[in-house]
Amino acid sequence: MAETTVYADGQPIALDIAMQAAQWLTTLMDGDATVAQRQAWRAWRDAHPDHDRAWRHIEQVSGNFQELDARASRQALARQPTARRQGLRALVWLAAFGATGWFASRSDTAHTLLADVSTGTTRRQITLEDGTALHLNVHTAVNLRYTASGRLLQLVRGEIHVATAQEHRTPYRPFLVETTHGRALALGTRYLVRKDDDRTMVAVEQGRVRLTPRDGGAAVIVAAGQGAGMTNNQVLPVRAVGPEAWAWRQGLLLADSMRLRDFIHELSRYRSGFIACDDAVGDLRISGVYPLADTDAVLRSLPDALPVRVQYRTPYWVQLQAK
């Protein structure tokens, strides 16, 4: 991502914090924010002094934006789907921080805001125009690029499961999922793609997938029951994958002797707020099947299985410590 300096109250502030403040403002201004969303906003604001500083700054200047006669802008926004409309409005609020060059950067956050399909804290299933079934995990964003010569999904953020439909058109259009790390070409397939910061993970349920790194490196074919990571310049060693890879589609988190810090990292994806895991307990191992629909129940169960204490600083700020 290109370096961009933004400001709140005349002092530099991290771009991601400015972006979070802008997104919170668009959420609260829509007028239908839930009690849980307002509680999550308050927890975010209280979590760090820079969060509060960013919020106070954008709240102060937003009054000036609201007084402008922006009829043309409002009409343009009204023609956009809800998620896209909120994203465009958030870009407007970012001007309050002086982030005028931000949109031109290769920012995943920018692309997430304007993605064709995205999710928040709930999963989503859709059927694409060719009959392909697409299942999006939480906090996922995808662009759809279907043309006469190809079927392309750009995974901007998060995790998807794809069950590709058989292509009957002539000429045949290949089906690819693309991330910043490379491309995954389906070869008659049901498969999962997850984009992390440093790599893209692919797990194949049925059929095969050819992985091709973006910046060169040998392509590798991954078969059913296997998975592999892919960086910009190489495909990492292929390994066997188990049912834990697909469990999120049934709303479950499967742990088989998983490190507690890794378990908490996965659980936090399905929960609003923050979960911190002290180093003293991070290497403890946990096994079991956990329902993602009630993360509080999962957290409450941990002291029964491990020598840990779960401390709620707020409903949305949880700390795991040694008992």
N, C-alpha and C positions, 0 to 999 in steps of 0.2 A: 504494500500500500504506500502511496506517496506520502511524504511527511507533510503535515498540515498543522499550523499553530492556530489555536482558537483561544478566545479570551472570555473571562467572566469577571466583572468588576475591575477591568483593567489588568488582570493578572492571567497568565497562561493557565490553561486547563486542558486535561486530556480530551482528545476528540471523542473517544468512546463515551465519556461521561456527558459531554455536550449532546451527543446523539441520544443517549438514554433520557436526558432531560427533555429533549424535543419530542421523543416518542411518548413520554408520560404526559406532556402537555396536550398532544393530539388526542390521546386516550381520554383524558379528563374533560376536554372541551367538547367531545362528541355528545355529552349529556346523558349517556346511558351506561356510564361506568358503574360496575357492581361494587358492593361493599368490600368484597375480597380484593378487587383491583385497587380500591382506595387504600386499603390496609397495606397492600404490597407496595404502593407508591410511597406511603409513609415510612415503611420499613426501609425502602431504598434510600429515601432522603436522609433518614437517621443513621444509615450505615457508615457514612464517611462525610467529613466536613466539606470535601469538594462536591459531593452530591448536593448538599444543601446550598452551597455557593452557586452552583450551576442553576439550581431550581430558582433561587431568589433572583438571579440575573434574568433568566428567560421569562419569569413571571412579570418582572418589572417592565421589560421592553415589549412584551406581548400586547399590552394595552395599546401601544402605539400602532402595532400592526392591525389590530381589530378596528381602529378608527379609519383605516384607509378605505377608499372606494375601489374595491377590487372585483367589480361585477364580472369582468371577462374571466378573471382567474377562477371565480366561483363557478361560473358556467362550465369551464374546462374541467374543474374538479368533479362537478356533478355528473359528467359523462363517464367517469372512471369507476371501476368496481371499488367496493369499500376498502379493501386492503391497499389497492393502488392509490386511492384518494387520500388515505391516511398517510401513505408514504410521501406523496407530493406535498402535503401540508407540513409534514415534519421537515422536509427540505427547506420550506419557507422559514420555519422557526430557526433553522440552523444559521440563517443569515444574522440572527441576533448575536451570534458568537463570532461573526466575521469569517465564517468558514466558506468564503465565496469560491475557493478553488477546490473544495472538497468533492463536489459531485464529479469533477473531471478525473479524480483519482480512481485507481482500481480497487475500490473499497467494497468488501463483501457486504458491509452494512448498507451501502448505497444500493447495491444490486438486490439485496434482500427486500428493501423497502419497495422496490419497483418490480418485483418478481411477478410472473404470471399466476402462480399458485403458491400459497404459503400457509403455514400453520403457526399457532401460538402454543398454548399448553394442552391442546387436544389433538389427537391423531385425525387423519382424514383419508378417505378412499374416493377415488374418482376413476371413471372409465374414459380413456382417450378416444379420439375420433376413429381410430382403427380397431378399437376393441381391446387395446392393451389396458390391463388393470394396474393402477398406480396407487400404492399405499404410502402415505407420508407420515413419518413419525413426528413427534412434537418439535417445534422450533426448526422447521424445515422450509426451504424456499426453492422453487424450481421454475425454470423458463421452458416453454414448449416451442420447439422449432421444427414443425412438420412442413416439408416442401415436396416438390415433385420427385426429388432425387434421394431424399433421406428423411429419417425420423430421429430427431435429436432432442434429448432432455439435458438441459444444463442445470446441474445440481449446484446451487449457489451456497447452500448451507444445509446441514442436517443429514437425514437418513431416509432412504426410500427403499421400498420393495417393488419390483417390477415383474409382472407376468406378461410377457410379450405376446401379442396376438399374431396369428399367422398372416403373413402379407400375401394378398391375392392380386395386388396391382401389378401391372407390367409397365415399365421395368420394376423389378424388386427393389424396395427401399430398405437399406440396412437400418437397424435400430441401435442407437448409441446413447450412452450416458456420459456426459462430459463434466469434468471438474477442472479446477486450476492445475491439477496434477497430471491429467491425461484423459484418455478415453477408454470406455469399456464397451466392446462390441458384442451384442447378444448373438449367440449361435443356437437359436431355438431354446428359449431360456426362461427360468424363474430365478431371479437373483436379487441380492441386496447390495446397495451402495451407500457408504457412509463417508462423509467428508469431515475430516478433522483438520486442525491447523497445519500439521506437518505432513499429512499423507491422506490418501483415499483408501478405504478398506472395502473390499468386495468379497462377498460370500455367495456361492452358487448353490441353489436348492435343486435345480433341474437343468439339464442341458450343459452348455459350456459358455464361457465368456473369454474373449481375447482382450487383455490389458495392454495398452500402448502408452508409455510415459510421454508427457508433453515435449520434453526437451531431448528426445532421443532415448537410446537404450533399447534392448531387445524386447519385443512383444512376447507375452507369456499367455498360454491358454490355461484357464482354471476350470476344472471339471466339477461335476455335482459332488457335494459333500466336502468341497475344498474352499479355501479362502486365501486371499493374499492382500498385502498392502502395496500401494504404489505411490512413489514420490515423483517429483518432476522428472527425474532422470533414470529411475530404475523401478523394476517390480521386485518386491521383497520375496523371500522364500515362501513357496506355497505350503499351506498347512491344512490339517483336517479341521473342520468346524462342526460343532455340536448344536443341539436344539436351542441353546442359549442365544444363538444369533438371531433366531426368528421369534423369540418369545414375546418381544414387544408388540407384535401384531395381535397377540391374544391378551394384551394388557398385563404382562408378567415380566418380572426380572428374575432370571435364573442365575444362581451363584453356585459354583462348584469349587470350593476352596479358594475363593476370590479374596484378594487383599481388601481390608476394610476401606482403605482410601480409594481404591478403584470402585468398590461397591457404592460408596457415597457419591463419587463422581457421576456414576451412572444414574443413581437415584435422583440427584439434583437436577437432572435434565427434565424430570417430570414434576417439578415442584417450583412454585413461585418463592422467591427469596433466596437465602443463603444457607448452606450447610458447610460447616468447617469441621475438619477431622484433625485432632492433635497428632503430632508425630509419634507420641508415646504409644498410640493405639493403631496407627495407620497400617502396620504390617500384620495385625491380627487377621486370621483367616475365617471366612464365613461361607456357609453353604445353606441352600434352601430355595424355595420358590416364593416370591413376594409379589403381592398385587400392587400394581402401579396406581390404581384408582384411589388409594388411601395411603399416601406416603407418611402421614402422621402415625398411622397404625404400624407401619414398617419400622419407623424410628422408635416407637414405644416398645417394640418387641426385641430390640437389639440387646438391652441389658439382660434379658433372659438367656441369650445365647453367648454373650461375650462379657468380659469384665470391663464394661464401659458405662459411663453416665451420660445421659442425653440432657443437655441444658438448653432450655428455651429462653434466649435473651428477649426475643419478641416472638409472636407467632410466625414470623418469616425470617428469623435469624436463629439458627440452631448450632450448638457446639457439641461435639463428641469428645469426651475426656476420659481418662483412666478412672475407674471406679475407686 
